[in-house]
Amino acid sequence: MGAKTLSTDCCIVGGGPAGMMLGLLLARAGIDVVVLEKHRDFFRDFRGDTIHPSTLDLIDQLGLREKFEAIPHSSIHRLDVVVNGTRLRPVDFRHLPKPNREIALMPQWDFLDLLADEARGMPNFHLIMDAEATRLRRKLRLPKNADAGKHPRGVGLRIADRDGRGGSQRITGVVASTPDGPLDISAGLTVAADGRDSRMRAASALPVRNFGVAIDVLWFRMPRPAVTPPSTLGYLNERTMVVTIPRPDYYQTAMLIPKGGFDAVRDAGLPAFRSDIVDAAAFLAPVVSSLESWDQVSLLSVQVNRLERWYLPGFLCIGDAAHAMSPAFGVGINYALQDAVAAANILSGPMTAGGVTKRHLAAVQRRRAWPVRMIQPVQLQLHKVIARPNAGAILPNPLPRRVKLALAVLLPSARIFTARLIGRGFRPERIRSELLHPAATRAR
Ligand SMILES: Cc1cc2nc3c(=O)[nH]c(=O)nc-3n(C[C@H](O)[C@H](O)[C@H](O)COP(=O)(O)OP(=O)(O)OC[C@H]3O[C@@H](n4cnc5c(N)ncnc54)[C@H](O)[C@@H]3O)c2cc1C
């Protein structure tokens, strides 16, 4: 059976936060957009639930506040951390300017459904679920004097946008696998928003810079005990950190372990794992027995990396595909969404006018690479503070008077900084006014 074909202005691979936001904004600009998502729905378990103040600002700008409020979610104004029994309040979003001074906790599938429902209302937006992009389409342009016979197609395509003979390549879309067979999509612009294990980024062979990471994360659910403490991001002791993200009827819980340490944790057995959880977060003692099998525990192999160059002619990477983020501070979704807004702000005009050049794609990278370069070292630094096996407690219990005094002096001003760092991030984006309301679909 031959491949079905489709032609569009922009093909976005990946229906995560970055892909759905970019799809919605470009569609509002009247651009024909196809978003491919390899799963059948958005309903997959934990990928981060945090909707930061900067994202709430975007929701307001998009006029989606009422629909957002109609979806069940909770909000937190502070991120408390309990260090060796001492409760600290290092982050308080009430230091941010109004109106959005909290983090909303909403299952990511609900948030993505909200964006998808909004975008589906436009005839130029096409979301194709259960469609996995498997390779990039390329057009190779040889220099006039090249001897094509001596250079089979594909040679040299591994290096950026130049082939071995001084020719150039352009990405012209993707080939996707769907339940109805292959789908061949030609696109003026192809965007890789397919996450931290991006297949499209690998296919592009754009060079990646990887940073060593000291931790992995184990995720599992804990029912809510009858007595719960105030909302708390995490509990740190001398050996680990346990993160407790409140959902309506359970805690999405994480334990930080040394990189590559999951086998050792498993070998030590479930009783030891349960006891480590309770050592750090004692309030979970009445419910920890609900962990009965390792099948309830998923490993997140933490990566921190970024592309040195985010684009090729006809091709752009955004979100985790351009820069995989650690879960530290829970800012990955936020940065992915901000990339999408910057890309739409910069590219929608040129796309409507007939074509995006490398200069436009470079402008997207210039806009967003700086915030990523700023936050990733902060995340890596936090890993170092947390992952310090056998280095003793970060804070003693009880706290000596001088430490109490230092915290009392430092924390209030630190809170202003951390609220901005986490809540809004470096260089928060505003959506350009032309993208706020659906435009008439561009004549094609
Ligand atoms: C366990 C876990 C917990 C996290 N916790 C938080 C948190 O609390 N807060 C936070 O801000 N961040 C968190 N993160 C990070 C956050 O999930 C990412 O930074 C963010 O989702 C990146 O968004 P994205 O759109 O770039 O990529 P993703 O969200 O990864 O979306 C990529 C999408 O592309 C699809 N896809 C992949 N390959 C293909 C293909 N070939 N064809 C078609 N579709 C494809 C995937 O199915 C997926 O839907 C967490 C991550 C993990 C794994």
The ligand as a Gaussian input file, in Angstrom:
#p B3LYP/6-31G(d) Opt

LIG

0 1
 C        8.357000      11.845000      35.384000
 C        8.514000      13.276000      34.999000
 C        8.153000      14.270000      35.885000
 C        8.270000      15.611000      35.537000
 N        7.842000      16.575000      36.393000
 C        7.775000      17.856000      35.981000
 C        7.129000      18.849000      36.761000
 O        6.616000      18.584000      37.845000
 N        7.071000      20.108000      36.271000
 C        7.634000      20.424000      35.064000
 O        7.549000      21.596000      34.653000
 N        8.252000      19.510000      34.327000
 C        8.317000      18.238000      34.729000
 N        8.895000      17.292000      33.946000
 C        9.502000      17.707000      32.697000
 C        8.423000      17.990000      31.679000
 O        7.575000      16.865000      31.551000
 C        9.064000      18.330000      30.351000
 O       10.098000      19.289000      30.511000
 C        8.009000      18.923000      29.428000
 O        6.924000      18.022000      29.331000
 C        8.603000      19.161000      28.052000
 O        7.568000      19.425000      27.160000
 P        7.724000      19.062000      25.628000
 O        6.435000      19.437000      24.998000
 O        8.977000      19.643000      25.116000
 O        7.944000      17.490000      25.573000
 P        7.030000      16.303000      26.121000
 O        6.144000      16.735000      27.193000
 O        7.952000      15.173000      26.372000
 O        6.101000      15.967000      24.878000
 C        6.583000      15.295000      23.745000
 C        5.408000      14.648000      23.054000
 O        5.856000      14.097000      21.817000
 C        5.310000      12.816000      21.643000
 N        6.224000      12.114000      20.744000
 C        7.464000      11.654000      21.029000
 N        8.035000      11.131000      19.924000
 C        7.125000      11.272000      18.933000
 C        7.133000      10.913000      17.561000
 N        8.203000      10.328000      16.979000
 N        6.045000      11.177000      16.805000
 C        4.947000      11.767000      17.365000
 N        4.892000      12.128000      18.679000
 C        5.971000      11.886000      19.445000
 C        5.237000      12.249000      23.044000
 O        4.286000      11.204000      23.133000
 C        4.833000      13.477000      23.846000
 O        3.437000      13.630000      23.926000
 C        8.805000      15.953000      34.284000
 C        9.205000      14.956000      33.397000
 C        9.042000      13.629000      33.738000
 C        9.410000      12.552000      32.740000

